[in-house]
Amino acid sequence: GPLKPEITITYIAVSAIFFNSGLSLKTEELTSALMHVKLHLFVQIFTLVFFPTAIWLFLQLLSITPINEWLLKGLQTVGCMPPPVSSAVILTKAVGGNEAAAIFNSAFGSFLGIVITPLLLLLFLGSSSSVPFTSIFSQLFMTVVVPLIIGQIVRRYIKDWLERKKPPFGAISSCVLLMIIYTTFCDTFANPNIDLDKFSLIIIVFIIFSVQMSFMFLTFLFSTRNNSSFTPADTVAIIFCSTHKSLTLG
């Protein structure tokens, strides 16, 4: 379509989000987040081990229902994806969470997913496919790492202006996220060959909502325990990074 999502979303929108984060974050915040190993382990294990396994067990029960088989396989496929590239960062920033930790886990999880996601799909669905490792890796590097570094470099030169003017970084990122969601929705339902019964579609939407809320509540309980050592800001990043899945890699 006229919005050209294959360029504007895949490259420009995601790059804008991480450039925006690079501008708004202090370098010491990024460095501190990098050393928060316990948080990173929690997010990656929950996302790439617990989440797909729990979904597989749940789908064994749903397989005896009349829900469309391909919707269930799609749900398992989504469950095997790594943390989201952009949405977790934006949502964490919007509510004052640990944005630096969200950025690291989004980027690190995406790179892990290049290798782990195909293995999970092979394990749970019994299907394999050729994965263009080089092109995905280079795309992620150019749209995530490079804009973040450029944002940090630019920040050094205009730091005083940024602190004085306080640009609406959160609003900019939210608008970009809305654009990503809109174009993805349009792209999905523009396909004339989609043949789904309304019952299956409504039920799967309810299931996704229920799974999302349950997992968010579960991560909240784990990350707020007395001996967890996570701050409230860390908890926000954990909830959004652990329970959301990457459409970009999907």
Helices and strands as residue ranges (DSSP letters): H 5-7, I 8-13, H 14-24, H 27-34, H 37-45, I 46-50, H 51-62, H 69-79, H 87-94, H 99-125, H 133-140, I 141-145, H 146-165, H 169-189, H 198-223, H 232-243
